[in-house]
């Protein structure tokens, strides 16, 4: 069970990332202007698995009276987590694109940091399937949403 992150102190979550190169972590966290805006943080990574943190921002609010995030934030995060998990298997020159994304909401996400775990379930030459679990940082045993993403992969030819 992970503790809640206070004051965006991400170092409490960082674990040793075996077999994952630093350029991939750097790319996930800051290779995209959108990821930089979101302040995505890699918590853990290994081939076929990723755990990311999406720090809460006031702009993520959905129903402020109920204290819940906008559902679109969860859907967007599912896509980012799934793609990041897939990238742990790809070379930097390989390309991928989401061709199907499904999000099943289990319960509302609260106005706080969100954690996403992605696991590659199937990887072929040109297609992959990734399963994602989302939960609030303060309640890691309570699933907020599950997602599945299918990706098209275009691998750089070796010739």
LUMSE-835126 format. One line per field, with one value per residue: residue number from 1; y, z negated, x of N, C-alpha, C in turn. Coordinates in pm, 1 decimal, m for minus. Layout:
pos <- (NUM  ...)
n.c2 <- (Y  ...)
n.c3 <- (Z  ...)
n.c1 <- (X  ...)
ca.c2 <- (Y  ...)
ca.c3 <- (Z  ...)
ca.c1 <- (X  ...)
c.c2 <- (Y  ...)
c.c3 <- (Z  ...)
c.c1 <- (X  ...)
end
This chain:
pos <- (1  2  3  4  5  6  7  8  9  10  11  12  13  14  15  16  17  18  19  20  21  22  23  24  25  26  27  28  29  30  31  32  33  34  35  36  37  38  39  40  41  42  43  44  45  46  47  48  49  50  51  52  53  54  55  56  57  58  59  60  61  62  63  64  65  66  67  68  69  70  71  72  73  74  75  76  77  78  79  80  81  82  83  84  85  86  87  88  89  90  91  92  93  94  95  96  97  98  99  100  101  102  103  104  105  106  107  108  109  110  111  112  113  114  115  116  117  118  119  120  121  122  123  124  125  126  127  128  129  130  131  132  133  134  135  136  137  138  139  140  141  142  143  144  145  146  147  148  149  150  151  152  153  154  155  156  157  158  159)
n.c2 <- (m117.0  219.8  531.9  841.5  1116.4  1400.6  1748.5  1720.2  1555.1  1356.7  1184.4  1003.8  796.5  689.7  413.1  157.2  119.4  m137.8  m245.3  m42.5  230.5  553.8  761.8  686.7  720.5  994.6  1082.7  1002.0  1160.7  1423.8  1450.7  1524.7  1818.7  1818.7  1620.4  1743.8  1967.8  1835.2  1732.0  1463.7  1180.3  920.6  641.5  371.2  129.0  m135.1  m383.9  m412.0  m312.3  m29.3  236.0  527.0  866.3  1109.7  1424.8  1612.0  1884.8  2191.5  2250.4  2005.6  1946.7  1815.7  1773.0  1991.4  2034.1  1777.0  1694.2  1561.6  1438.2  1533.9  1310.6  1287.8  1335.7  1101.5  924.0  1029.6  986.7  707.3  648.3  761.5  613.4  353.5  374.9  439.3  206.3  28.6  142.8  57.3  m174.5  m108.6  18.7  333.3  433.0  308.1  331.4  409.5  394.8  472.4  267.7  178.8  251.1  192.4  275.3  182.7  304.0  274.4  399.8  741.1  950.5  1113.1  1456.8  1464.7  1339.0  1105.6  766.6  549.8  224.5  29.3  m259.4  m459.6  m680.3  m827.2  m859.6  m820.5  m824.9  m600.9  m507.8  m434.6  m500.4  m341.6  m332.9  m124.3  14.5  249.1  453.7  654.2  824.9  817.7  600.3  323.7  63.8  81.9  67.1  303.4  329.0  113.8  34.3  m40.2  m60.5  m69.4  m90.8  14.5  m81.8  34.2  m84.2  9.6  m83.8  m326.2  m302.2)
n.c3 <- (0.0  88.9  m52.7  m82.6  125.4  10.5  59.7  320.0  311.1  470.6  440.0  238.2  355.5  556.8  701.3  757.7  1094.0  1287.7  1575.7  1738.1  1938.1  1871.3  2066.0  2161.6  1935.8  1898.4  2137.5  2101.3  1881.7  1963.3  2239.8  2397.9  2450.8  2334.4  2134.0  1973.0  1890.8  1742.8  1545.8  1520.2  1349.7  1327.2  1133.8  1105.8  1316.4  1545.8  1790.9  1975.7  1778.5  1602.1  1364.6  1296.1  1179.2  1157.8  1070.4  876.8  1008.8  984.1  1209.6  1298.6  1186.5  1174.0  1075.4  846.5  613.1  521.8  496.1  692.6  962.2  1310.0  1545.2  1791.6  1738.2  1616.5  1835.0  2019.9  1872.9  1859.1  2126.7  2145.9  1950.9  2053.0  2305.8  2215.3  2075.0  2290.0  2431.2  2283.0  2398.7  2652.1  2905.1  2927.0  3188.8  3285.7  3359.5  3226.2  3202.1  3058.3  3115.5  3015.0  2724.7  2406.1  2119.2  1804.6  1556.8  1213.9  971.8  854.4  900.9  657.4  567.3  586.6  603.2  865.4  937.0  1181.9  1313.7  1557.9  1763.2  2005.2  2185.7  2418.3  2683.2  3005.3  3335.2  3471.7  3320.4  2997.1  2666.0  2376.8  2028.0  1781.4  1452.9  1240.7  951.0  657.9  488.4  210.1  154.1  239.2  256.3  358.2  645.4  898.2  1174.4  1461.5  1753.6  2101.6  2371.0  2716.4  2939.4  3242.8  3381.8  3533.8  3633.7  3670.6  3955.7  3983.0  4187.5)
n.c1 <- (84.1  59.0  159.9  m27.0  58.6  206.2  221.7  320.0  551.4  734.6  947.5  905.6  776.4  934.6  1091.5  1340.6  1412.6  1426.5  1598.1  1500.9  1561.8  1699.8  1648.1  1391.3  1229.1  1266.2  1148.0  878.3  809.4  869.2  892.4  685.0  495.5  242.2  259.2  449.6  300.9  104.1  261.3  343.6  468.9  704.2  671.9  735.8  886.3  921.3  1004.8  714.9  549.7  424.0  410.2  249.9  226.1  m21.8  m24.7  m254.7  m438.7  m609.6  m756.3  m848.8  m1086.6  m1414.9  m1699.6  m1720.6  m1863.5  m1917.8  m1662.1  m1502.8  m1295.3  m1295.8  m1432.1  m1306.5  m1040.6  m956.3  m988.5  m804.4  m571.0  m564.4  m500.7  m242.0  m100.6  m127.0  4.2  259.9  332.0  344.6  559.6  776.5  853.7  931.7  1158.9  1333.1  1302.5  1076.6  724.6  401.1  43.0  m268.7  m543.3  m778.5  m962.7  m1077.5  m1262.8  m1363.3  m1548.4  m1530.0  m1578.2  m1613.6  m1326.1  m1141.1  m1064.0  m761.2  m421.1  m363.5  m303.1  m172.7  m152.9  m8.4  m17.7  126.1  m55.5  m69.4  151.3  236.9  384.5  278.1  68.2  m71.1  m198.6  m305.4  m359.8  m503.8  m506.1  m657.0  m629.0  m694.7  m430.7  m441.5  m598.2  m510.5  m610.0  m859.0  m1021.8  m1053.3  m1093.1  m1083.1  m902.3  m858.9  m641.3  m575.3  m312.7  m159.2  143.2  432.8  717.7  1054.2  1220.9  1482.1  1653.2)
ca.c2 <- (0.0  342.0  644.0  957.0  1208.4  1533.4  1856.3  1671.9  1498.5  1232.9  1096.4  898.7  688.7  641.6  284.1  120.3  79.4  m233.0  m266.5  68.8  330.9  688.3  841.2  656.1  787.1  1137.2  1105.4  990.3  1273.1  1558.3  1450.1  1584.0  1937.9  1784.1  1549.6  1844.8  2043.9  1750.0  1695.7  1317.8  1129.0  775.9  585.5  242.3  81.1  m251.6  m425.0  m453.1  m255.8  108.9  299.3  671.4  957.6  1231.8  1514.2  1686.2  2027.1  2242.9  2246.9  1871.1  1931.7  1787.1  1818.5  2043.8  2016.7  1639.4  1671.8  1456.3  1475.6  1518.5  1177.9  1297.0  1327.9  957.8  864.1  1076.3  922.1  567.9  645.2  788.9  499.3  239.5  399.7  432.6  64.5  m27.9  194.3  m17.7  m284.3  m59.5  93.9  474.6  462.0  246.8  421.3  344.7  479.9  412.3  243.7  158.0  283.0  171.2  308.1  141.6  378.2  195.6  497.0  871.1  982.5  1230.1  1569.1  1440.2  1271.7  981.5  669.7  457.9  110.4  m31.0  m386.7  m510.3  m814.8  m896.8  m782.7  m887.3  m741.0  m473.4  m473.8  m463.0  m478.5  m301.2  m318.0  m14.7  34.7  381.6  471.0  772.6  796.9  790.7  476.4  235.1  m61.0  111.1  92.4  414.1  295.1  20.0  66.3  m125.0  10.3  m146.7  m4.5  m26.3  m59.9  34.2  m99.7  52.3  m203.9  m344.6  m289.2)
ca.c3 <- (0.0  98.0  m129.4  m3.8  149.1  m41.7  118.2  443.3  281.2  547.8  404.3  149.5  438.4  655.9  674.4  854.8  1219.4  1350.8  1719.7  1808.4  1956.8  1827.7  2171.1  2168.7  1822.1  1930.9  2242.2  2043.0  1791.4  2020.0  2384.4  2460.4  2378.3  2255.0  2014.8  1886.3  1831.8  1643.1  1446.4  1508.4  1282.5  1329.0  1000.3  1123.2  1454.8  1586.4  1919.8  1975.7  1665.6  1563.3  1262.8  1310.6  1091.2  1214.2  958.5  884.1  1041.8  967.1  1340.6  1322.7  1118.1  1250.3  989.2  729.4  494.7  475.8  475.2  782.2  1086.4  1435.7  1601.7  1903.8  1684.8  1601.0  1968.2  2073.2  1798.5  1903.7  2252.7  2119.3  1878.0  2145.7  2402.8  2144.5  2050.8  2418.1  2467.5  2214.0  2487.7  2785.4  2925.2  2948.2  3327.1  3314.6  3347.1  3182.2  3203.8  2996.6  3211.9  2938.1  2583.4  2328.6  1978.1  1720.4  1430.8  1100.3  873.0  884.2  851.3  570.4  604.3  531.4  695.9  924.3  973.0  1287.9  1338.4  1687.1  1788.1  2141.2  2179.3  2543.6  2768.7  3130.8  3416.5  3510.6  3234.8  2854.3  2577.6  2245.4  1923.7  1690.4  1329.5  1180.9  815.0  588.7  413.5  68.5  140.4  344.7  264.5  410.5  788.1  950.4  1312.3  1536.8  1894.5  2194.6  2492.8  2824.4  3012.6  3365.8  3368.1  3657.7  3593.8  3771.0  4016.6  3951.3  4309.0)
ca.c1 <- (0.0  137.1  106.8  m68.2  168.9  179.0  300.9  381.9  681.8  733.7  1058.5  855.6  723.1  1029.4  1154.2  1442.9  1351.1  1514.6  1594.0  1437.7  1665.0  1662.9  1583.6  1248.5  1166.0  1267.0  1048.4  744.5  784.6  881.7  912.1  567.1  450.5  125.2  306.7  511.5  190.9  38.8  362.7  345.0  588.2  721.5  694.3  801.4  882.4  999.6  949.0  575.1  474.6  455.4  325.4  265.5  153.8  m78.4  m51.0  m380.2  m443.5  m745.5  m823.5  m900.2  m1214.2  m1536.2  m1808.2  m1649.5  m1948.9  m1899.1  m1519.4  m1453.1  m1228.2  m1368.6  m1409.3  m1213.4  m904.3  m928.0  m973.9  m677.5  m463.5  m560.8  m428.2  m100.6  m43.6  m119.6  111.5  388.1  361.6  386.1  692.0  882.3  892.1  967.0  1281.8  1298.9  1264.4  946.3  609.5  277.4  m75.9  m386.4  m651.1  m901.5  m945.5  m1199.4  m1250.4  m1475.3  m1542.2  m1577.7  m1627.0  m1553.2  m1192.3  m1146.9  m977.7  m627.5  m330.3  m413.2  m199.1  m210.4  m64.3  m34.4  48.9  109.9  m113.7  m42.1  240.0  271.5  471.0  217.1  m45.5  m51.7  m312.6  m255.1  m461.0  m469.2  m582.6  m640.5  m679.3  m646.1  m308.9  m470.3  m675.5  m460.8  m685.1  m992.2  m1012.1  m1134.1  m1128.5  m1000.0  m902.8  m788.5  m602.5  m515.9  m220.8  m90.9  287.5  511.5  856.7  1152.2  1280.9  1624.1  1736.0)
c.c2 <- (123.8  450.4  754.7  1049.0  1345.8  1632.8  1811.2  1624.4  1360.4  1136.8  983.6  778.0  623.3  509.9  257.9  68.1  m7.8  m240.7  m157.3  180.4  470.8  772.3  811.6  725.5  937.4  1169.5  1101.1  1113.7  1408.7  1564.3  1512.0  1709.8  1908.9  1712.3  1646.7  1927.8  1964.8  1717.5  1545.4  1274.3  976.6  730.7  456.3  202.0  m41.6  m297.8  m476.9  m396.4  m113.6  151.7  448.0  745.9  1076.0  1323.1  1595.4  1832.6  2070.9  2235.3  2110.4  1849.8  1907.3  1843.8  1862.1  2028.1  1877.2  1605.8  1564.6  1515.1  1461.6  1382.4  1177.6  1291.2  1181.6  892.5  903.0  1004.5  773.9  557.6  666.9  670.8  380.4  257.8  387.3  288.6  m1.9  15.8  121.6  m135.6  m236.8  9.7  239.6  507.4  397.7  348.8  342.2  445.7  403.8  392.1  212.1  183.4  266.5  202.7  264.0  211.1  294.1  284.6  630.1  882.5  1112.5  1337.5  1554.4  1370.1  1137.6  895.2  579.6  349.5  47.7  m157.1  m431.9  m653.9  m895.8  m804.5  m867.1  m790.6  m604.7  m433.0  m511.8  m432.1  m450.9  m282.1  m212.0  m14.6  174.3  381.9  600.4  733.9  759.2  659.7  375.8  103.3  m41.7  154.2  204.2  382.9  189.0  59.7  m37.1  m43.2  m88.1  m48.7  m68.9  9.5  m63.4  32.5  m55.7  m73.4  m207.4  m332.0  m147.5)
c.c3 <- (0.0  11.2  m35.5  13.1  98.9  26.3  242.6  422.2  345.5  505.1  311.4  227.9  527.8  611.5  780.0  980.0  1297.0  1500.9  1796.9  1817.3  1923.9  1940.2  2185.6  2054.8  1848.3  2035.6  2185.3  1958.6  1860.3  2171.0  2461.9  2382.5  2288.7  2126.2  1917.8  1816.4  1720.1  1526.0  1416.0  1444.3  1291.1  1186.6  1010.0  1268.9  1468.4  1718.5  1905.1  1864.3  1638.1  1452.9  1269.4  1208.8  1172.8  1096.3  981.9  920.1  1028.8  1097.6  1372.8  1261.7  1213.4  1174.9  857.0  601.5  435.6  452.0  564.5  908.7  1205.4  1495.3  1718.9  1859.4  1669.1  1736.5  2031.2  2005.7  1834.0  2032.1  2231.0  2049.6  1972.8  2245.5  2336.4  2113.5  2178.9  2453.6  2395.8  2297.5  2622.7  2786.1  2952.6  3090.3  3368.3  3290.5  3298.5  3186.3  3140.6  3104.3  3142.5  2791.7  2514.3  2182.8  1908.3  1585.8  1320.3  992.9  904.8  827.1  771.8  618.6  534.7  637.3  739.7  963.4  1083.0  1303.6  1470.5  1706.4  1930.7  2130.8  2305.4  2629.6  2889.5  3211.9  3445.5  3425.8  3090.2  2780.0  2438.8  2150.3  1824.4  1570.6  1278.9  1040.2  757.3  502.3  268.7  45.8  247.8  358.0  321.2  556.4  830.1  1092.0  1365.1  1682.2  1974.5  2319.5  2590.7  2906.8  3143.2  3345.5  3506.8  3614.7  3707.9  3825.9  3988.5  4073.7  4335.2)
c.c1 <- (88.9  76.1  61.2  51.9  126.9  272.8  377.4  526.2  690.0  843.0  1014.2  807.4  826.5  1091.9  1260.6  1373.0  1448.0  1489.8  1520.0  1540.5  1612.4  1601.9  1433.4  1173.8  1158.1  1161.1  906.6  713.1  786.1  901.3  797.6  529.1  329.3  165.0  374.3  404.1  123.7  130.7  360.6  476.7  589.5  753.7  773.1  788.9  970.0  938.7  805.5  490.9  520.3  360.7  355.1  181.4  105.3  m110.3  m178.9  m354.5  m588.6  m825.4  m883.9  m1038.1  m1329.5  m1654.7  m1744.2  m1732.0  m1933.1  m1752.6  m1460.5  m1389.4  m1323.2  m1333.7  m1313.0  m1068.2  m865.2  m905.7  m840.7  m561.6  m452.4  m478.4  m278.4  m33.8  m26.2  m5.7  248.1  428.6  410.1  527.7  803.8  930.6  945.5  1102.3  1242.9  1252.9  1130.6  835.2  489.0  164.0  m191.6  m492.2  m782.8  m870.8  m1079.0  m1170.9  m1377.8  m1458.1  m1604.5  m1640.1  m1560.3  m1411.6  m1202.8  m1048.7  m842.4  m544.4  m388.6  m293.3  m254.8  m106.3  m104.8  47.1  20.0  61.6  m85.7  42.9  275.4  358.1  409.0  96.9  m13.7  m180.7  m257.0  m373.1  m412.2  m562.6  m552.8  m696.3  m623.5  m526.5  m336.8  m545.1  m634.2  m535.4  m825.3  m980.8  m1106.5  m1182.1  m1033.3  m1008.5  m827.2  m760.5  m541.6  m433.7  m177.0  55.9  350.3  656.8  947.5  1216.8  1429.4  1712.5  1774.8)
end
